[in-house]
Amino acid sequence: MDCQFCTEFTASHASPRIIAEVDGWVLLPTIGCFTPGYCLFMPIHHIDAVADAALPELTKVQHAVEDMREAIASVFGPTIIAEHGPRGCHLGASCCSHAHLHLIPVPVPSAVTAAYCRTGGPSRSLRGIVDLAKANNDPYLYLSPRPGEHLLWPAHGFARQYVRRVCASLHGVGEYFDWRDHPFTDNQNFTIRALQGTLKPWAA
C-alpha cells in the first residue's frame, strides 16, 4: 500500500512535523498550510477513515481532538474540525486513504457550514465523533464548526479537498487550496513553533 503518511511515520517514527501525540494519534501541521494553525489529527497506524476506528478509540479521539481544537483556537482563533471519510475503495471527497481530521482556523465557522449545506443540502446531526462508527458504508463528510456541533453529509456532489477549497476561500487564498501545488512551508514551521509551547510535545 502506497501511503505517504505511513511512509513518513515508518521512516523515522518521530517525524519532525509531529507536535503532540495522544494514544497513538498525532497532531501535525498539514502540507498545504494556507493559514497558520491548520493541522491534521490522525492515527499513526493506518485506517482508512475515522469511522473505521473501534468505539473505545473513537471515545478517546473525541476528547483529544477537542483539546487540540481548544489549543489551536487559543492561538489562532475559531477552529473547525472536518473529515472527508472514504469507505472501501471509494475516496469520495478525500484525496488520501489514511484517516485524518482537519483542524482549520477560520474567521467565521458558520460560513463553512453554509457552504456545506449549499452543496450537500441539510446535514444529519451527530452526538459526536463517536457516532461516526454508525455511519453508513458510503463516503461521508464530517464537520464540527464549533464544540458541541457535529454534522454529517453523504459525499456525493462534494469536490475533492472540499473543506480546503471552502476555508482557503474564506481566508482570501482560494486559488491556493491544493496542497500538492502550494505546501506553505513557512506556515507549517510557524505552526509547529506556536503550538509546541501550548501542547505537550510528542515523545517516542
C-alpha positions as CSV (number, residue, x, y, z in Angstrom):
1,M,0.0,0.0,0.0
2,D,1.4,3.4,-1.0
3,C,0.5,5.8,1.8
4,Q,2.5,9.0,2.2
5,F,1.7,9.2,5.9
6,C,2.6,5.6,6.7
7,T,5.9,6.2,4.9
8,E,6.5,9.4,6.9
9,F,5.7,7.7,10.3
10,T,7.6,4.5,9.5
11,A,10.7,6.2,8.1
12,S,11.6,7.9,11.4
13,H,8.5,7.4,13.7
14,A,9.4,10.6,15.5
15,S,8.6,12.7,12.4
16,P,9.8,16.3,12.9
17,R,6.4,17.6,12.0
18,I,4.6,16.0,14.9
19,I,3.6,18.5,17.6
20,A,1.7,16.2,20.0
21,E,0.6,12.6,20.5
22,V,-2.3,11.1,22.3
23,D,-2.9,7.3,22.4
24,G,-1.3,6.6,19.0
25,W,-2.9,9.7,17.3
26,V,-0.7,12.6,16.3
27,L,-1.1,16.3,15.6
28,L,1.0,17.9,12.8
29,P,0.7,20.9,10.5
30,T,-0.7,20.0,7.2
31,I,1.2,20.2,3.9
32,G,-0.7,23.0,2.2
33,C,-0.9,25.0,5.4
34,F,-2.7,28.0,3.7
35,T,-3.3,29.6,7.2
36,P,-1.2,29.3,10.3
37,G,-2.6,26.8,12.8
38,Y,-4.0,24.4,10.2
39,C,-3.3,20.9,11.5
40,L,-4.2,17.3,11.0
41,F,-5.0,14.9,13.8
42,M,-4.5,11.3,12.7
43,P,-3.6,7.8,13.8
44,I,0.0,6.6,13.3
45,H,-1.3,3.1,12.3
46,H,-3.2,3.1,9.1
47,I,-7.0,3.1,9.0
48,D,-8.9,4.5,6.0
49,A,-11.4,6.7,7.9
50,V,-12.1,7.9,11.4
51,A,-15.3,5.8,11.2
52,D,-13.2,2.7,11.0
53,A,-11.7,3.1,14.5
54,A,-13.1,1.0,17.3
55,L,-15.6,2.7,19.6
56,P,-13.3,2.9,22.6
57,E,-10.7,4.5,20.4
58,L,-13.2,7.0,19.0
59,T,-14.2,8.0,22.5
60,K,-10.6,8.9,23.3
61,V,-10.2,10.6,19.9
62,Q,-13.3,12.7,20.6
63,H,-11.9,14.1,23.8
64,A,-8.3,14.5,22.4
65,V,-9.3,16.4,19.3
66,E,-11.4,18.8,21.3
67,D,-8.3,19.5,23.4
68,M,-6.4,20.1,20.2
69,R,-9.1,22.4,18.9
70,E,-9.0,24.4,22.1
71,A,-5.3,24.8,22.0
72,I,-5.2,25.9,18.3
73,A,-8.1,28.3,18.9
74,S,-6.3,29.9,21.8
75,V,-3.6,30.9,19.5
76,F,-5.2,31.2,16.0
77,G,-8.9,31.8,16.7
78,P,-12.1,29.8,16.0
79,T,-11.2,26.4,14.6
80,I,-13.4,23.8,12.8
81,I,-12.9,20.1,12.7
82,A,-13.6,18.2,9.4
83,E,-13.1,14.9,7.7
84,H,-13.6,13.6,4.1
85,G,-14.3,10.0,5.0
86,P,-13.6,7.4,2.4
87,R,-15.2,4.0,2.5
88,G,-13.6,0.9,1.0
89,C,-12.3,1.7,-2.5
90,H,-14.3,4.9,-2.7
91,L,-12.5,8.1,-1.7
92,G,-15.5,10.5,-2.1
93,A,-14.1,14.0,-1.4
94,S,-10.9,12.7,0.1
95,C,-7.6,12.5,-1.7
96,C,-5.9,10.2,0.8
97,S,-7.0,6.9,2.4
98,H,-5.1,7.4,5.7
99,A,-7.7,8.7,8.2
100,H,-7.1,12.4,9.2
101,L,-9.2,15.1,10.9
102,H,-8.6,18.6,9.6
103,L,-8.4,21.4,12.3
104,I,-8.6,24.7,10.5
105,P,-8.8,28.2,12.0
106,V,-11.4,30.2,10.1
107,P,-12.8,33.7,10.7
108,V,-16.5,32.6,10.5
109,P,-17.2,28.9,11.3
110,S,-20.8,29.3,10.3
111,A,-19.7,30.2,6.8
112,V,-18.2,26.7,6.4
113,T,-21.5,25.1,7.5
114,A,-23.4,27.3,5.0
115,A,-21.1,26.2,2.1
116,Y,-21.6,22.5,3.0
117,C,-25.4,23.0,3.1
118,R,-25.3,24.8,-0.3
119,T,-23.5,21.8,-1.8
120,G,-24.9,18.8,0.1
121,G,-28.3,20.0,1.4
122,P,-29.4,19.5,5.0
123,S,-27.0,17.8,7.3
124,R,-27.5,14.9,9.7
125,S,-26.7,15.8,13.3
126,L,-24.5,13.5,15.4
127,R,-23.9,13.4,19.1
128,G,-20.1,13.5,18.4
129,I,-17.3,11.8,16.6
130,V,-18.2,8.5,18.3
131,D,-21.3,8.4,16.1
132,L,-19.1,8.1,13.0
133,A,-18.8,4.4,13.9
134,K,-22.5,4.1,12.9
135,A,-22.1,6.0,9.6
136,N,-23.2,4.1,6.6
137,N,-20.8,2.3,4.2
138,D,-20.7,5.2,1.7
139,P,-18.1,8.1,1.7
140,Y,-19.1,10.9,4.0
141,L,-18.2,14.4,5.1
142,Y,-18.0,15.2,8.8
143,L,-17.9,18.8,10.1
144,S,-17.8,20.2,13.6
145,P,-17.9,24.0,13.1
146,R,-17.8,24.6,16.9
147,P,-17.6,22.5,20.1
148,G,-20.8,20.5,20.6
149,E,-22.0,20.7,17.0
150,H,-21.3,17.6,14.8
151,L,-22.7,17.3,11.3
152,L,-22.6,14.6,8.6
153,W,-23.3,14.6,4.8
154,P,-23.0,11.9,2.1
155,A,-20.0,12.7,0.0
156,H,-22.0,12.7,-3.3
157,G,-21.6,16.1,-5.1
158,F,-18.7,17.3,-3.0
159,A,-15.4,18.0,-4.8
160,R,-12.1,16.6,-3.7
161,Q,-10.4,18.7,-1.0
162,Y,-13.7,20.3,-0.4
163,V,-13.0,21.7,3.1
164,R,-9.7,23.1,1.8
165,R,-11.5,24.8,-1.0
166,V,-14.0,26.4,1.3
167,C,-11.6,27.5,4.0
168,A,-8.9,28.8,1.6
169,S,-11.6,30.9,0.0
170,L,-12.6,32.3,3.4
171,H,-9.0,33.3,4.0
172,G,-8.8,35.0,0.6
173,V,-6.4,32.5,-0.9
174,G,-8.9,30.3,-2.7
175,E,-6.7,29.7,-5.7
176,Y,-4.0,28.1,-3.3
177,F,-6.3,25.4,-1.9
178,D,-4.4,22.4,-3.4
179,W,-1.7,21.1,-1.1
180,R,0.2,19.4,-3.9
181,D,0.9,22.7,-5.6
182,H,1.1,25.0,-2.5
183,P,2.8,23.5,0.6
184,F,3.1,26.8,2.5
185,T,6.2,25.5,4.3
186,D,6.7,28.8,6.3
187,N,3.2,28.4,7.8
188,Q,3.9,24.8,8.7
189,N,7.1,25.8,10.6
190,F,5.4,28.7,12.3
191,T,2.5,26.5,13.4
192,I,4.9,24.0,15.0
193,R,6.7,26.7,16.9
194,A,3.5,28.4,18.0
195,L,1.8,25.2,19.3
196,Q,4.7,23.4,20.8
197,G,4.5,25.7,23.8
198,T,0.8,25.1,24.2
199,L,0.6,21.3,23.6
200,K,2.6,18.5,25.2
201,P,5.5,17.7,22.9
202,W,5.4,14.3,21.2
203,A,7.6,11.7,22.8
204,A,8.9,8.5,21.2
